[in-house]
Amino acid sequence: MLPKEDQVKCVDGLIDAALECRVANTKPKNFDEWIMRMTGEGVANIFMRPYNFKVWAVPTTKMQAEWLGERVAAPDVKKVVSNVILNKVAGNWGPNATFRFPARDGTGGIWIAVSNTLPEEKKRYGKHGAVTRVDAEKKLVTLGDGTTVGYGKLVNTMAIDQLAEKMGNDELVQLSKGLYYSSTHVIGVGLRGARPDRIGDKCWLYFPEDNCPFYRATIFSNYSPYNQPRDDVKLPTLYLANGQKAASSEAKEGPYWSIMLEVSQSTMKPVDEENLLKDCIQGLINTEMIMPEDEIVSTYHRKFDHGYPTPSLEREGVLKQMLPKLLDMGIYSRGRFGSWRYEVGNQDHSFMLGVEAVDNIVNGAVELTLNYPDFVNSRANTERRLDASFDFGSAASKATTSINIPTRERSGSKVSAPNGLHARQGSKSIQ
């Protein structure tokens, strides 16, 4: 709970912002202006500015505001004031209030299952199948093992800046330098003991404070009982959270719980990679997520070089040149970094970017997710369903005439969001 002085600053700022919004006749020039217009100075300084710098590793003044669309819920000033006075916690709001999550294998299990539907001879995972060169003139792709693959149309999902380098196209390489991204460090900590009551059933928590390097902590053990070992599994203690040796090196039973942390890194926000795991564990102690004497039984650290495609001020100017130039060469660059639009860069978006690219190639259907992000983010997808069987070569997969699969409008059609559409309902509860 914020101190009363900070609560007053936040409420004052929200009221000022609401009054400003009523008379504003121009759009915010950048993300920082959007924050001030939506939340006011109190919330901006206490949470939005420091938190978003920790997420994006870029100052809010260097980011555009168009990417937000329906992703960020606007505050209800009356409800905020009411909750402050009544000392109530707001719940069940925002686009992620309710979400689905696999009981086993995490989100990776979804894509492993999808991969298992594909014929083995069509899979080229690993370094031997990595793309080393794209010859756009000859329409030829060279793989890591020297294999060449010809194409008519190419759907690319690697980062667009890396694609430009693989193509050896100096013009595209220079254009791509106008794009900005941050790296993401994923830190995992497995602990012995019951999950603390102070954390409760929360799925994730946000941290604008400067006493921890992470901006978000995800309590994966709350998602599913299969996200940590069973209570009867015996594991040794690696060390205590304060860095001291455990009293015994013998393996012991649980229970167990787990935390996943995310840390951003960029040229504007450097990170001590060598000591990051240790710094994150100390951050967990500083924020009272864990206690100094807690037993750590497992740790994990992985860096994703391309973590977040930054919606920088320059982004659209670059993409409006690069994507059409690539399309003229028969290359559809799509995906989180393939099309570099964060607002349609989640896993579900990325999947549909691929589906719609193929639909466009095959029958000219419009690519809604790429071209109309506000439209697809403001509604649930109720019309696109894969009714056909995944059993390749079976009678079910060949009997397409009996399957009614909705189609999207042709690319020449106008697409507009009908009035009254609602954003996905969402609190951090799981189905």
C-alpha positions, 0 to 999 in steps of 0.5 A: 500500500502506498503512503498517504502522501503518494496516494494524494499525489496519484489521485491529484494527477489522475484528476488533472489528467482526466480534465486534460483529456476532456479538452485535448484535441491532439494525439500524444506525441510519444509514450511519455505524453500518453502516460501523463495524459492518462494517469497524471504526474503522480502515477507517472513518476511513482510507477509508469515511468520507472516500471516501463524503463525497466521493461523496455530498457528505453526512456518513455520519451523515445517510444511512440504511443500508437502501439498501445491500442487496447493493450492498456486499460485506462484508469477509472478515476471515480473507482480509483478514488472510491477504492483509495477511500475505502482501502479496497484493492481493484481486481479483475480488470485489464486484458489479461484478467483471465487467460488459458495456460497449459497444465503441463509443459508450459507454452512450449508444449503447445508448439511441440504438439503443433510440430508433432503434427508435421511430417518429419522430413519437413522439419529442419530444426537446429544449426544444420537447418538454420538459414545462412543466406537468402538470395532474393533474385534467384529465390534460393535459401541456403541452410546451415548444412549447405542444403539449398531450398528454392521458393516462389514466395518466402514467409520469413520469421527471423528478425527482419534486421537479421534477414537483411543481413542474410540477404546481403542487401545494403539498402535494407541493412541500413534501413534496419539500423533505424529499428531498436530492440532490447534483450531479455534475461529469463531467471528461474529460481526453484525453492523448497517449502510451501509458497508464502501466504503473502504471495497468495495465488498471484500469477505475476507481480510488477516491480518499478522499484530500483532495489531489484533488477527484474521488472516482473516476477511470475509465480509458475507454481501457481499456474499448475502443480506440474510446474514443479517437482512433486512433494516426495521428490528429493532434491539437495539444497544448492545454497540459501538465498543469502548465499550461505551454504546449506546445513546439509548437502543431502537430498530432501523432500519438498514441497517446492515452489518456483519463480520466473523473473524477467530483466531487460537489457539494452545499450541504454540500460546495461546489465551485469550479466555475470552477476545477474542471477545473484543480483536477482536473488538479492532482489527477491530478498529486498522485495520480501518475495523470499527470505534470506534463509530460504533454500534454493534447489534449482536456478536457471538463466537464459538470455534472449538477444532479441527480447522486445521489439521496441515501438520506438518513434522511428519504427513505423517510418522504417517498417513502412519502407522495409516490409513493402520492399521485401514484399516486392521481392516475394518475401513476407516478413512476419512474426514478433521480430519478423514484422517488428510490431510488439502490439501483435507480437505475442505467441497467438499473434505470431501464429496468426501472422503466419496463417494470414500470410499463407492465406494471402499467398494462396487466395489473396485474403487480407492480413488482419493481424499485421495491418489492423492491430487495434481491430484484432486486439479489441475482440475475441477471435470467434470465426477462425477455427481449424476444423480440419484434421491434423492427420496428414494424408488421411481421409479427414484431411482430404475431405475438405469439401465437407468442412466449413472453414470461415474465410476472411475478406479479400485484400481489396475489401475494406475492413473496419471494426464494428461499433461496440466491440469489447476487449478480451476479458481478463485478472490474473486468473487461469482457466 
